[in-house]
Amino acid sequence: MSKNGCSNKAEINFLKVKKTNGQYIIQLLKEHFKKDSIIDHKYKVSYEDNFIFFPLVENKDNIEKLKKKIHSFIKYEIISRQPINKANYKYKSLQEALTGKIPENYFSIIPKSYDIIGNIAILEFEKPSQIGDYEFSEYRTLIADAVIGVNKNVQSVFEKKSEIKGDYRLREFAHLSGENKSETTHRENGCQFNLDIKKTYYTPRLIYERRRISNLQIQDNEIIVDMFAGVGPFSIQIAKVNHVKIHAFDVNPHAYNYLQENIEINKLKEEVLPYNINIRELLHPSNQIGKQLYGTVDRVIMNLPEQSIYFIDVTCFLMKKSGGILHFYQISEKPNPIEKTIKDLDKKLNDYNWVIAEIENSKIVKSYSPKAELVGIDLGIKPLNS
Ligand SMILES: C[S@@+](CC[C@H](N)C(=O)[O-])C[C@H]1O[C@@H](n2cnc3c(N)ncnc32)[C@H](O)[C@@H]1O
């Protein structure tokens, strides 16, 4: 028993009948009960001596109905005993998997949603004040076990332990259940990404945004720069469905290694060129890639939402002097986060004698915090006097 009197191996009701009556009972259950309303399929039907034991769903009305339906000449008993879990049973919800394991008045700590990256689930918890540290730690592990029970592809569960921080935009994680392995392969929009959640940034929450950008009208042979490429989700998805050349940069050596791997496994070695450098280095007069790309780029993706604005000078340096398209992401505070983002952009571009030619699209990509949103703007930009 746990401290709250909540047993992990609670007894449940079984219908006990002679083996010779097993077929009769199965037929009766099929005729009179909806699927899953009377037999608890997560537990094994067991056989002992001449008897068969059917595990029953905890539902008083249905058990009463069962008693009435069983013919008077059939001998039966409803008995209480410990069930045996089916090894391959997958629960339909976290609540179902946790019933009898954590007290229902603590179900509020079960996360309402969580990210799945490859075969890794990432949970986030808020500790209610009435739960002690010991219980909270026990329940977190039980919830993580249940996440594996509910999702057939999840083999590891980690808990967020910090905000995203540092130049590489990484988070700390604690292992909660399953394999303690932070490397995985994630599939998104027909592409495959190897990554390590502890060493590289990745969010599955941009899946629709990356599909949207990949499916824009991108001209053949465009030269594109993905300034903050990570393990390559924007670059690789765009290159998969367009005939373009993408220069993909990331300062994090681990992200760069996975980016190289991902270019290879998605068969895009001709289309996506990876670089492990700080994008700002391109401005240095001796930088070869900077010299090569100066004033040649048709399209730039800036997905470093807390800091993209500080790299607008690099964008102006790279972009064609006849103008080009910028996909710009920024975290902006409410109210009016889209207007704020456009104002910030306009001001920064003016600092470098560039202007907004046209706003093609502006949207809130996702909520970032109670006070701020992740804003995405697609815009045409050009030099002031062009
Ligand atoms: C928010 S993540 C985005 C990654 C990727 N675009 C995605 O959607 O998953 C930003 C990435 O920019 C990289 N980064 C940060 N500052 C950089 C810089 N000055 N030059 C190049 N890469 C940088 C980080 O290492 C990180 O991988």
The ligand as a MOL file (V3000), in Angstrom:
LIG
                    3D

  0  0  0     0  0            999 V3000
M  V30 BEGIN CTAB
M  V30 COUNTS 27 29 0 0 0
M  V30 BEGIN ATOM
M  V30 1 C 15.4490 27.3370 -31.9520 0
M  V30 2 S 16.6840 26.2700 -32.6150 0 CHG=1
M  V30 3 C 15.9410 25.9510 -34.2110 0
M  V30 4 C 16.4650 24.7450 -34.8950 0
M  V30 5 C 15.7110 24.3400 -36.1440 0
M  V30 6 N 15.4950 25.4450 -37.0330 0
M  V30 7 C 14.3960 23.6750 -35.7970 0
M  V30 8 O 13.3410 24.1150 -36.2480 0
M  V30 9 O 14.4350 22.6650 -35.0900 0 CHG=-1
M  V30 10 C 17.9620 27.4050 -32.9870 0
M  V30 11 C 19.2710 26.7650 -33.4370 0
M  V30 12 O 20.1680 27.8360 -33.7770 0
M  V30 13 C 21.4750 27.5030 -33.3670 0
M  V30 14 N 22.1910 28.7930 -33.2060 0
M  V30 15 C 22.0820 29.6810 -32.2020 0
M  V30 16 N 22.8520 30.7790 -32.4490 0
M  V30 17 C 23.4390 30.5660 -33.6450 0
M  V30 18 C 24.3310 31.3300 -34.4460 0
M  V30 19 N 24.7570 32.5360 -34.0450 0
M  V30 20 N 24.7410 30.8200 -35.6310 0
M  V30 21 C 24.3060 29.5970 -36.0470 0
M  V30 22 N 23.4740 28.8300 -35.3170 0
M  V30 23 C 23.0260 29.3000 -34.1430 0
M  V30 24 C 21.2990 26.6960 -32.0940 0
M  V30 25 O 22.4000 25.8410 -31.8790 0
M  V30 26 C 19.9790 25.9170 -32.4010 0
M  V30 27 O 20.2650 24.6500 -32.9270 0
M  V30 END ATOM
M  V30 BEGIN BOND
M  V30 1 1 1 2
M  V30 2 1 2 3
M  V30 3 1 2 10
M  V30 4 1 3 4
M  V30 5 1 4 5
M  V30 6 1 5 6
M  V30 7 1 5 7
M  V30 8 2 7 8
M  V30 9 1 7 9
M  V30 10 1 10 11
M  V30 11 1 11 12
M  V30 12 1 11 26
M  V30 13 1 12 13
M  V30 14 1 13 14
M  V30 15 1 13 24
M  V30 16 1 14 15
M  V30 17 1 14 23
M  V30 18 2 15 16
M  V30 19 1 16 17
M  V30 20 1 17 18
M  V30 21 2 17 23
M  V30 22 1 18 19
M  V30 23 2 18 20
M  V30 24 1 20 21
M  V30 25 2 21 22
M  V30 26 1 22 23
M  V30 27 1 24 25
M  V30 28 1 24 26
M  V30 29 1 26 27
M  V30 END BOND
M  V30 END CTAB
M  END
